[in-house]
């Protein structure tokens, strides 16, 4: 067990980032195809091919899911993933050729680094070249490179976040896992306490954004500068409608760890991938409930693995557990 999304056999994760520009992308590849569903709860999403995932539509499986920084510009990274898969003859059989089915979502990280540099086709291709079945780096990698949380007081008072993952394996062999890039307007909570979010004037302590809002503090900075995007993956056999239901339930994992969540300033999106390795024993209520837990813990891992960068403090620095230089 890797205790992350790689516990689902048949998946590979690749990441690429530009640490100077503070942006990057993450791709989850399933060469044999995975049934997929999606649920979008935030009011400012940026996505590719989510209509295809509607259960009434024809294509049943995807070959990759991309999480990317760069706002709408970052959707270009999905084209690099398509190129990589096409070169390896991976895709939906369409007659003259195979068409890779690549879906994805983006987050807004343009305000923290060099906004002129975004994940592009080259970076998406690079992420595929880096794909591994055994290694997954968490924190300031891939789509988590420029991620931060706690935007209520503006970009100057945010806490660094990143990308995180977690998995659970049942006795019957079913694995449910999550991978998430955490870039929320709201704060991140653990056991009812804010552990990452909007900072005080000295950037030494997290405040409570909800309480600040009740005191009249309004959203600072950009109008669309957030979004948490994630993936639930399982080896259970599910159809597209069931995958969508798991995505819907998994949003409770967002709500357990982030508040406020699903705001007008977030494009919160969750995909669910099902490889179908285990064809029996898939209790949808149980899988959805586990999806909530693994998503919550993935969010916490994203924050706790993040490192201080470009003047943005991290959880570890704020909690004095390690010295971040």
N, C-alpha and C positions, 0 to 999 in steps of 0.2 A: 504493500500500500504506500502510495506517495502522499496520501492525505490531501490530494488536490484533484483537479479535473482529469489528469492523466490516468487516474484509476479506472476510467472508462476505456476499455480496450478499443482500439481502432481509431482513436483520436490522437492528433498531433497538435501541439501548440507552438507557434512561432511568433517572435516579437522583434521589432526594430524601433529605434528611437533616435532622435537628435537631441543630445543633452544640452547643446548650446541654445537651440531654439525652444527647448522644453515641450516637445510633442512626440508622438509615436503612434504605432498601431500594433494590434494583437490579432492573430488569426488562429482559429480552431479549424483544422482540416479533418474531414472524414472522407477518405478516398472512395470508400464503398457506398457512401451516401448515408445520410441520417434523416429520418423523419423530423420535421421541424415545425414549430408554431411560435407565435410572437404575441406579446401584449404590450401596448404602449399606453402609459398612464400620464406622462408629463405633457405639458401643453406646447412645448417647443422642440419637437423631435427632428432629427435628421437621419433618414434611413434609406436603404436600398432594398428593393424587391420584397417589401413586406406584404404587398397585395398578393403576391404569389403564394404566400403561406396560408391564405384563407382556405379552410377545408373544402370549399366548393370548387377550388381551382385545380388544374390538371396535374401539375408537377407535384410529386409526393415527397421527394427527398432533396436535400441540399448537400453540397460538397464542401462548403466552408461558410463559417460565420466570422465576420470581421468587426472588431471594436476599434475605433480610431479617434484620435484627437483631430484638431484642425477645423472643427465646425463643418459646415457643408462642403468646404474645400477638401476635407479629409476623405470624402466619399471616393475620391479618385484612387485611393489606395486599394479599393476593392477590384479595380481594373488590373492591377498588378497580380492580385491573387488569381483572377480569371486567366491571365496569361500563363501563369505558372501551371495551373491545372490543365489548360488546353495543351500545353507542350508535353504533358504526360498522358494525354488521351483520357483524361478524367472528365466526365460530364454526363449530361442527359442526352441519350441517343435521339438525334433529330433528323436522321437521314444522311445528309452529306457530311456531317461531322458531329462530334459530341460537344455540347454546350455546357460548360461548368455553371452550376447553380450556386451563386455566391450572394449571400444576404449580409446586411451589416447595419451598424448604427454609429453615429459620431457624437462626440462631446465637444464643448467649447473650452479650449485652452489657449486661445489667441492672446489673452491679456497677460499671460505670465512669462512668455518668452519672446521670440521673434515671430510676430504674426505673419510675416511675409514667407516664412518657411512652414509648410504644412505637409502632413503625410500624403505622398503622391504615389503614382504607379510604381516608381522605382522602390519606394519604401515598402509597399505592399508585397512586391516580389521578394525583396530582401527578407521580410518577415517569414515568408514561405521557405526560403532557403535555410533559415534558422530553425525551422520547425523540428521539434523533438517529441519522442514518445516517453522520455524518461526524465527530462529536466524542465522545470518551470520556475522562473524567477519572479518574485513578487515585490511589490513596492514601486520604485521609480523606473519601471520598464514598460515597453510597449505603450498601450493607450493610457497607462498610468503615469507616464513620464511628466506630463504637465498638469496632472489632476490635483485639485485642492478642494477643501470644504470650508463651509462657514462664510458665505459671501455677503451676509447682510450689511456689514460695515464697509464693504468695498474690497477691492483686490489687495489693498495694503495690509489687511488684518485677517487673512485666511490662514488655515493650517494645511501643510502639505499632506496629500493623500497619495493614492497609487492604485495598483491593481492587486487583487487578492483572490485566493481560491481555497476551497475546503471540500471534503467529500465524506460520505458515510456509506459503509457497506453492510448490508443485511445478511443474516444467516443463510437466506436462500440464494445469495449471490448477487442480488440486485444492488447496483451502485447508483447513488444520486450525488451529484456534485455541482459546484457552482464556480464561475469565474466572473469577476466584476471589476470594472474601472469606476472608481468612486470620485465623483466631481460635483458634489451637491451644493445647492444653495444653503441647505440646512446643516445642522451639527450632527456629529456621529456620537451615539450613546452606547454605553456598556453598563448593564445593571442599573439603569436609570440615571446615570451620570454622564455629563458631556465629557468626552475624552479628546475630541478634535472638533474645531469649529471656529466661530468668529472670536478673534483675540481682543484683549484689552489694549489700551494705548501703548503700553510697554512691551507688548507681544510676549508676555510671560505667563498668561493664564487665559483659558477659554471662558468666554461668557456664555450666556444662554440666549440664543437668538429668539426663541419664542417669547421669553420674558422681555427682551428688548423691544420686540414688535408691539407687545402690549403697552409698553411705555412710550410708544410713538416713533421708534426708530424705523425708518423705511429702507427699502432695498437700495443699496449703494451701487455705484459702478455701472456696468453694462446691463442692457435690458435682457439679453439672452446669453448668459455666460456660465451655464452649469451643465447638468445632465449626468445621471448615473446609468451606465449601460452594462448589461450582464447577460450571462448564459447559464442555464441549467442544463446539465448533460446527464443522461442515464443510459444504462445498457438494457433497460426494459423495452419490450415491444409496445409502442404506443402509436396511435394514428395522429393525424394532424390536429384534429379537434381536441384530443386528449393532451397533446403537447401545448396547445393554446391554454387549456385549463390549468396545466401545471405552471405556465408562465403567469397566469392571473394570480394563482395562489402564492407564487414566489414573491410577488410584490409586497406581500406581508413581511417578508424578510427585510426589504427596504424599509418598511414602516417601523419595524422593530429596532432598527439600528440608526435610522436617519430621521430627523425632524427639524423643520418642516420638510415634507417630501411631496412629490407629484405636484409641484407648484406651477404657476404660469411661466416661471423662468427656467424650468427643468424639462428635459425631453426624455424622461425616464423610460427605459425600454428593457424588456427581458425576452430573450429567445430561449426555447427549449429544444434540445437535440436528443433524439432517441435512436440508438444504434440497433435495437432489436435483437441483441445477442441472447437475451433470456426471454423466451416467448410466453412463459406462464408465471403466475404469481404476482402480476403487476396490479396491486391495489392502488387505484388512482388517488384515493383520499390519503393513504399513507405516503405515497410518493410525493404528492403535493405538500404534505405537512413536513416531510424531510427537506423538501426544496426550500421551505421557509427557513429552516434551521441552517442549512448549508449556505444559503445566501447571506443570512445575518452574520455568520462566522467569517465568510469570505470578505465582507465589508470591514469587519474588525481587523482581519489579516492585512487588508489593503492599507489601512491606516497605520498599523503597528510595524509594518515592514517598510514604510516610506522613510526617506531620508531628507534631512534639511537640504534645501537647494535654492539658490538665487535669492537669498534673504527670507525665504519662507520657512518658518519653524515646523518641526515635525512633532508627532506624538511623543517620541522617545526623548526629544530635547525638552519638551514642555514638562514631561514627567521625571526628568533627571535620571532616567535609567541608564542612558549611555551618553557619552560626550560626542556630539556631532560637530565636526569641524567644517 
